[in-house]
Amino acid sequence: MRLRGVGAVALLVSAGVHLYLWFDGVKNQSVGPMFLMNVVAGVVIAVLLLRWEHWIPAFLTAGFGAATLGAFIIASTVGLLGVHTEWAGLSVWTAAVAEVVCIVVGGLLLMRGRAMTPPLASPRKTHAS
């Protein structure tokens, strides 16, 4: 449960940074709606991660981190929807670290779940007389 808590905090940190940036002027840019969607998704996935012990929230956590970090990497290299940004500032690094934590925690939870899932029982062979 501790690992799920770390993942939930990382999701909420990333969502919080995106909400802060949205209010700080990103809402007027082409990527504004994506920032707001990131906030909602981060909160929903954090709740799912804490309340539902299934592989799906772990998968969503890793995917959230990868998609969000990937979008920022694209925006900082070639640009995303006309927005070019830089790896500068506390909010950028805070979100990036939180998203890496999401990827790692989601991956660990997926691997742990796979190790704990018993293999499917093979049907018994019966011999016809």
C-alpha positions as CSV (number, residue, x, y, z in Angstrom):
1,M,0.0,0.0,0.0
2,R,3.0,2.3,0.6
3,L,4.0,2.2,-3.0
4,R,0.5,3.1,-4.1
5,G,0.6,6.0,-1.8
6,V,3.9,7.2,-3.3
7,G,2.3,6.9,-6.8
8,A,-0.8,8.8,-5.7
9,V,1.3,11.6,-4.3
10,A,3.3,11.8,-7.5
11,L,0.1,11.9,-9.6
12,L,-1.2,14.7,-7.4
13,V,2.0,16.7,-7.5
14,S,2.1,16.6,-11.3
15,A,-1.6,17.5,-11.4
16,G,-1.0,20.4,-9.0
17,V,1.9,21.8,-11.0
18,H,-0.3,21.6,-14.2
19,L,-3.1,23.4,-12.4
20,Y,-0.7,26.1,-11.2
21,L,0.7,26.6,-14.7
22,W,-2.9,26.6,-16.1
23,F,-3.8,29.5,-13.8
24,D,-0.4,31.1,-14.5
25,G,-1.3,31.7,-18.2
26,V,-1.2,28.4,-20.0
27,K,-5.0,28.4,-20.1
28,N,-4.7,31.1,-22.9
29,Q,-2.4,28.9,-25.0
30,S,-3.2,26.1,-27.4
31,V,-2.2,23.5,-24.8
32,G,-4.4,25.0,-22.1
33,P,-7.2,22.3,-22.4
34,M,-4.6,19.6,-22.2
35,F,-3.2,21.0,-18.9
36,L,-6.7,21.0,-17.4
37,M,-7.3,17.5,-18.6
38,N,-4.0,16.5,-17.0
39,V,-5.2,17.9,-13.7
40,V,-8.5,15.9,-13.8
41,A,-6.8,12.7,-15.0
42,G,-4.1,12.9,-12.3
43,V,-6.7,13.3,-9.5
44,V,-8.9,10.5,-10.8
45,I,-6.0,8.1,-11.3
46,A,-4.7,8.9,-7.8
47,V,-8.0,8.0,-6.3
48,L,-8.2,4.8,-8.4
49,L,-4.7,3.9,-7.3
50,L,-5.5,4.2,-3.7
51,R,-9.0,2.6,-3.7
52,W,-8.8,-0.2,-6.3
53,E,-6.1,-2.8,-6.0
54,H,-6.1,-3.9,-9.6
55,W,-3.5,-3.7,-12.5
56,I,-5.5,-1.0,-14.3
57,P,-4.7,1.9,-12.0
58,A,-1.0,0.9,-12.0
59,F,-1.1,0.9,-15.8
60,L,-2.8,4.3,-15.9
61,T,-0.2,5.7,-13.5
62,A,2.7,4.6,-15.7
63,G,0.9,5.8,-18.8
64,F,0.1,9.1,-17.2
65,G,3.7,9.7,-16.3
66,A,5.0,8.6,-19.7
67,A,2.5,10.6,-21.7
68,T,2.9,13.8,-19.6
69,L,6.7,13.6,-19.6
70,G,6.7,12.7,-23.3
71,A,4.5,15.7,-24.2
72,F,6.9,18.0,-22.3
73,I,9.9,16.5,-24.0
74,I,8.2,17.1,-27.4
75,A,7.3,20.7,-26.4
76,S,10.8,21.4,-25.3
77,T,12.5,20.0,-28.4
78,V,10.4,20.4,-31.6
79,G,7.4,22.2,-30.1
80,L,3.8,21.0,-29.4
81,L,0.9,22.8,-31.0
82,G,3.0,25.9,-31.4
83,V,4.3,25.9,-27.9
84,H,8.1,25.8,-27.3
85,T,9.2,25.5,-23.8
86,E,12.5,25.0,-21.9
87,W,13.8,22.8,-19.1
88,A,13.9,25.7,-16.6
89,G,12.1,26.6,-13.4
90,L,11.0,24.8,-10.3
91,S,7.6,23.8,-11.7
92,V,9.2,22.1,-14.7
93,W,11.6,20.0,-12.6
94,T,9.0,19.2,-9.9
95,A,6.6,17.9,-12.6
96,A,9.3,16.0,-14.4
97,V,10.4,14.2,-11.2
98,A,6.8,13.4,-10.2
99,E,6.2,12.0,-13.7
100,V,9.3,9.8,-13.5
101,V,8.1,8.6,-10.1
102,C,4.7,7.8,-11.7
103,I,6.4,5.7,-14.4
104,V,8.6,3.8,-11.9
105,V,5.8,3.2,-9.4
106,G,3.3,2.1,-12.1
107,G,5.9,-0.3,-13.5
108,L,6.8,-1.7,-10.1
109,L,3.1,-2.3,-9.3
110,L,2.6,-4.0,-12.6
111,M,5.6,-6.3,-12.1
112,R,4.5,-7.0,-8.5
113,G,1.0,-7.8,-9.6
114,R,2.3,-10.1,-12.2
115,A,4.5,-12.0,-9.7
116,M,1.5,-12.3,-7.3
117,T,-1.0,-13.5,-9.9
118,P,-1.1,-17.3,-9.9
119,P,-0.8,-18.9,-13.3
120,L,-3.9,-20.1,-14.9
121,A,-4.7,-23.7,-14.1
122,S,-4.4,-26.0,-17.1
123,P,-7.3,-28.2,-17.7
124,R,-6.9,-31.8,-16.7
125,K,-6.5,-34.2,-19.5
126,T,-8.9,-37.0,-19.5
127,H,-8.4,-40.2,-21.4
128,A,-11.4,-41.6,-23.2
129,S,-11.8,-45.3,-22.7
